Amino acid sequence: MINVAGSDFSNKSMLNHDFSNHRLEGSDFTLGDFTNSNFTCSNVSFSTFVDAKFTKIKAADANFSNSYGSANADFSGSNLSGATFEDSDLTGAKFVGANLVVVFVVVELS
């Protein structure tokens, strides 16, 4: 795995970028555009996604666990099969047309 953990991708436009098999935990993707990028088998846990655009990404088996600040992140049309969002705040996130087969999401209801 390529280690770029803790990176600042905020306000970046990285269309069609290959992040597959990357360690990206603790990174900031706020207001970034990652349309059509590949996050397959990547660790993106403990990251921030406020208003980020992840439309049509490939993220099969990616780990998005423990990510907060995901307000209004857009995962529409993405392949998220086998992805994990355990203990993540997905408030306002969009998943229209996304492949959510066997996605692991643990939600605590109060």
matplotlib code that plots the C-alpha trace (Angstrom):
import matplotlib.pyplot as plt

x = [0.0, 1.1, 1.1, -0.3, -2.2, -3.1, -3.0, -4.8, -6.9, -9.3, -10.5, -8.6, -9.9, -8.5, -10.7, -10.0, -7.1, -5.9, -6.0, -6.4, -4.6, -3.6, -3.4, -5.4, -6.6, -7.0, -7.0, -9.1, -11.2, -13.4, -14.8, -12.7, -13.8, -12.8, -15.2, -14.4, -11.4, -10.4, -10.3, -10.6, -9.2, -8.0, -8.1, -9.8, -10.8, -10.8, -11.1, -13.3, -15.5, -17.6, -19.2, -16.8, -17.7, -17.1, -19.5, -18.9, -15.9, -14.7, -14.4, -15.1, -13.8, -12.6, -12.6, -14.4, -14.9, -14.8, -15.0, -16.8, -17.7, -19.2, -22.0, -23.3, -20.6, -21.9, -21.2, -23.9, -23.3, -20.3, -19.3, -19.2, -19.6, -18.0, -17.1, -17.2, -18.6, -18.7, -19.1, -19.1, -21.3, -23.1, -25.5, -26.7, -24.5, -25.9, -25.8, -28.2, -27.6, -24.6, -23.8, -24.3, -24.2, -22.8, -21.8, -21.1, -22.7, -23.2, -25.5, -26.2, -29.7, -30.6]
y = [0.0, 3.5, 5.6, 9.2, 9.2, 12.7, 14.4, 17.6, 17.2, 20.0, 22.1, 19.9, 18.6, 15.1, 13.6, 10.1, 9.7, 6.3, 6.0, 2.2, 0.4, 3.7, 4.5, 7.7, 7.6, 11.0, 12.9, 16.0, 15.8, 18.8, 20.5, 18.3, 16.7, 13.1, 12.2, 8.8, 8.2, 4.8, 4.1, 0.3, -1.5, 1.8, 2.8, 6.2, 5.9, 8.8, 11.3, 14.4, 14.7, 17.9, 18.8, 16.5, 15.1, 11.3, 10.7, 7.6, 6.5, 2.9, 2.1, -1.7, -3.0, 0.5, 1.4, 4.7, 3.9, 6.5, 9.3, 12.5, 15.7, 13.9, 16.4, 16.6, 14.3, 13.0, 9.3, 9.1, 6.5, 5.0, 1.4, 0.9, -2.9, -4.3, -0.8, -0.1, 3.0, 1.8, 4.5, 7.3, 10.3, 10.3, 13.1, 14.6, 12.3, 11.3, 7.7, 8.0, 5.2, 3.9, 0.2, -0.5, -4.3, -5.7, -2.2, -2.3, 0.6, 0.6, 3.4, 4.2, 5.5, 7.4]
z = [0.0, -0.8, 2.4, 2.0, 5.3, 6.7, 3.3, 2.6, -0.5, 0.4, -2.5, -4.9, -8.2, -8.8, -11.4, -12.5, -10.0, -8.9, -5.1, -5.2, -2.4, -0.7, 3.0, 3.2, 6.8, 8.5, 5.2, 4.5, 1.3, 2.1, -1.0, -3.3, -6.6, -7.0, -9.7, -11.5, -9.2, -7.9, -4.2, -4.4, -1.4, 0.1, 3.8, 4.0, 7.7, 10.1, 7.2, 6.5, 3.4, 3.9, 0.6, -1.3, -4.7, -4.9, -7.8, -9.9, -7.9, -7.7, -4.0, -3.7, -0.4, 0.7, 4.4, 5.2, 8.9, 11.7, 9.3, 10.5, 8.8, 5.8, 5.5, 1.9, 0.5, -2.8, -3.6, -6.3, -9.0, -7.2, -6.8, -3.0, -2.9, 0.2, 1.5, 5.2, 6.8, 10.4, 13.0, 10.3, 10.3, 6.9, 7.6, 4.3, 2.2, -1.2, -2.5, -5.5, -7.9, -6.0, -5.8, -2.1, -2.2, 1.1, 2.4, 6.1, 8.0, 11.7, 12.9, 16.5, 17.1, 20.2]

ax = plt.figure().add_subplot(projection="3d")
ax.plot(x, y, z, "-o")
ax.set_aspect("equal")
plt.show()
